Amino acid sequence: MAQTKLKARLPGVSYAVSNTGPLISAFQSDSFSLVTEIFAEIHIPMSCVAELEKHDWAEKIQAASPQLVVVKLTTNEKKRAKFTTWQNRMEATYET
């Protein structure tokens, strides 16, 4: 399996990982440019892109493409993410 070569991270530069909700909020409030002043790159999974496109934000995604970095998760990473989500839900259920 081919691996993507990671880019070197610049010292003193902030990067973010996001899901759909915060990006929709930034697009709706027309404040994505403010977010990009804070973060050099915002990493999002393919599932986030699909959901944003489903909600008609394709044009905004295209305009934000230099700062939005789409990360393709491996099968193992997807399984871990689903397990972590499930585990967090279970813990929240039993804490109340």
C-alpha positions as CSV (number, residue, x, y, z in Angstrom):
1,M,0.0,0.0,0.0
2,A,1.4,3.4,-1.0
3,Q,1.7,6.0,1.8
4,T,1.4,9.7,1.3
5,K,4.5,11.6,2.2
6,L,3.8,14.0,5.0
7,K,4.7,17.6,4.6
8,A,7.0,19.2,7.1
9,R,5.2,21.3,9.7
10,L,6.4,24.8,10.1
11,P,7.3,25.9,13.7
12,G,4.8,28.4,15.2
13,V,2.1,27.6,12.7
14,S,-1.3,26.2,13.8
15,Y,-3.1,23.4,12.1
16,A,-6.6,22.1,12.8
17,V,-8.6,18.9,12.3
18,S,-12.3,19.4,11.8
19,N,-15.6,17.7,11.1
20,T,-18.6,19.1,9.2
21,G,-20.3,21.2,11.9
22,P,-17.7,23.8,12.5
23,L,-17.1,24.3,8.8
24,I,-20.8,24.7,8.0
25,S,-20.9,27.3,10.8
26,A,-17.9,29.1,9.3
27,F,-19.4,29.0,5.8
28,Q,-22.9,30.1,7.0
29,S,-21.5,33.1,8.9
30,D,-19.1,33.9,6.1
31,S,-16.2,33.7,8.5
32,F,-14.1,31.0,7.0
33,S,-11.4,33.6,6.0
34,L,-11.1,34.4,9.8
35,V,-10.6,30.7,10.5
36,T,-7.8,30.6,7.9
37,E,-6.1,33.5,9.6
38,I,-5.8,31.3,12.7
39,F,-5.0,28.0,11.0
40,A,-2.7,27.4,8.1
41,E,-4.4,24.2,7.2
42,I,-7.6,22.5,8.2
43,H,-7.5,18.7,7.8
44,I,-10.8,17.0,7.1
45,P,-11.8,13.4,6.2
46,M,-13.4,12.4,2.9
47,S,-16.7,11.8,4.8
48,C,-16.7,15.5,5.8
49,V,-16.3,16.5,2.1
50,A,-19.2,14.3,1.1
51,E,-21.5,15.7,3.9
52,L,-20.6,19.3,3.0
53,E,-21.4,18.6,-0.7
54,K,-24.7,17.0,0.4
55,H,-25.6,20.3,2.0
56,D,-24.7,22.3,-1.1
57,W,-21.3,23.7,0.1
58,A,-19.3,22.4,-2.9
59,E,-18.6,25.9,-4.1
60,K,-17.2,27.0,-0.7
61,I,-15.1,23.8,-0.5
62,Q,-13.6,24.6,-3.9
63,A,-12.8,28.2,-2.8
64,A,-11.3,27.0,0.5
65,S,-9.2,24.2,-1.1
66,P,-5.8,25.7,-0.4
67,Q,-6.5,25.6,3.3
68,L,-8.7,22.5,3.4
69,V,-6.6,19.4,3.3
70,V,-8.6,16.3,2.6
71,V,-7.2,13.3,4.4
72,K,-8.1,9.8,3.2
73,L,-8.3,7.5,6.2
74,T,-7.1,3.9,5.9
75,T,-9.5,1.1,6.7
76,N,-7.9,0.6,10.1
77,E,-8.2,4.3,10.9
78,K,-11.9,4.3,10.0
79,K,-12.5,1.3,12.3
80,R,-10.6,3.0,15.1
81,A,-12.6,6.2,14.6
82,K,-15.9,4.4,14.7
83,F,-14.9,2.4,17.8
84,T,-13.8,5.6,19.6
85,T,-17.1,7.3,18.7
86,W,-19.0,4.3,20.0
87,Q,-16.9,4.1,23.1
88,N,-17.5,7.8,23.9
89,R,-21.2,7.4,23.5
90,M,-21.2,4.4,25.8
91,E,-19.2,6.2,28.4
92,A,-21.5,9.3,28.2
93,T,-24.5,7.0,28.7
94,Y,-23.2,5.4,31.8
95,E,-21.9,8.7,33.4
96,T,-25.5,10.1,33.7
